[in-house]
Amino acid sequence: MGEQDINKIAEYQLRPNIIDRVSKDLIYFGFPLPTCTGEDDPKWLIQVYHRDSNGIERTGFVNGRRNFNSAWSDRYSLTYKMGAVFTDIIPINPNSSSQTK
């Protein structure tokens, strides 16, 4: 992720504007910039979540980059570079001596 894109996320406090649940194992998340004018405007950061038949969960971004340069309407035809997903991180409670889920 480029420093400019990190600054955009921090400045705009972006949350997914659109979530496309294709199935329980395939979900797309769309994060538009505030200046985005629609689904065809290439000002989206698109993230995909996939769980394979072995239960391995991965997430990816267009071309493996966290850039706001894709159109939401193109999400199905874009190439995503997948990485590991850490969905089971336990938050640390400084007031507790043990951690449980």
N, C-alpha and C positions, 0 to 999 in steps of 0.2 A: 504494500500500500504506500502510495506516495505521501509525502508530508502534506501536500496541498489537500489531498482527499481526507486525510486524518483531521485536518483543520476544518474542513467542511462539515464532517460528521459532528465534531465538537461544537462548532458554531451554530449549526442548525438543529442539533440534537435530533437527528433523523431517526424515525421509526418506520417500519414497513407501512407503506400506504396501501399496498395491495398484497394479498396473500392468495395464491392460486393453489388450492389443494387438489391436484390432479388425482391423487389416490392417497391412502394412508402412508405409502412408501415414497411418494414423490410430491414435493411441495416447492413452489417458487415464491420468493419474497422480493417485492419491489420497493426500492427506496428512491424516490425522486428528489431532485434538488427543488428548493422552493421556486426556482425560476422555470421549472418544467411546465410546458403548456399542454401536455397530453401524453397518451400512451405511445404515440409515434415519435415523440421528441427524444433524441438521444441524450437525455440527461438523467438516466436511471442507473443505479447500482443494483444489479440483479444477483441474488443468491439462490442456489438450489440446494435442497436437502433430499437425500436418497438413502433408503435402507434396502440392502440387497437381500436375497433369499436366505442368507446365513445370519441375518440380523445385524450385519455390520452397517453402522450409520456413518455417512460422510456428508460433507457440505462443500460447496464449491462456488466459485465466482467466474464470470465470463473471462475466458482466457487466463484464469488463475489470478486475475488482477482485480483489486477493489477500486474500480474507476467508475465515475458517473458518466459513461459515454455509450450506453446501450439504450435501445428503445424497448420498452416493456412489450410492445406488440411483437417483437422478434424473439422473445424468450425461448420458444420451442426450437428454433433453428440455430441458436447460438452454441458455441463450444465452451464447455465448462471444465475447469481443472479442479478435480476433487481432492480433498484432504480429510484428515480425521476429524471427528466431532467429539468433543468432550462434554457430554450432556449430564454427567453424573458428578459434577464438582460440588463438594460440600462446603457451604460458606462457613467461615471460621467465626465462631462466637467468642469474643475475648472474655466473656463472663462465665464460660462453661469449661469444665475440665475434660469433658469427653464430647465427642461429636457423633451424632446419630442422624440417620436419614429421616 
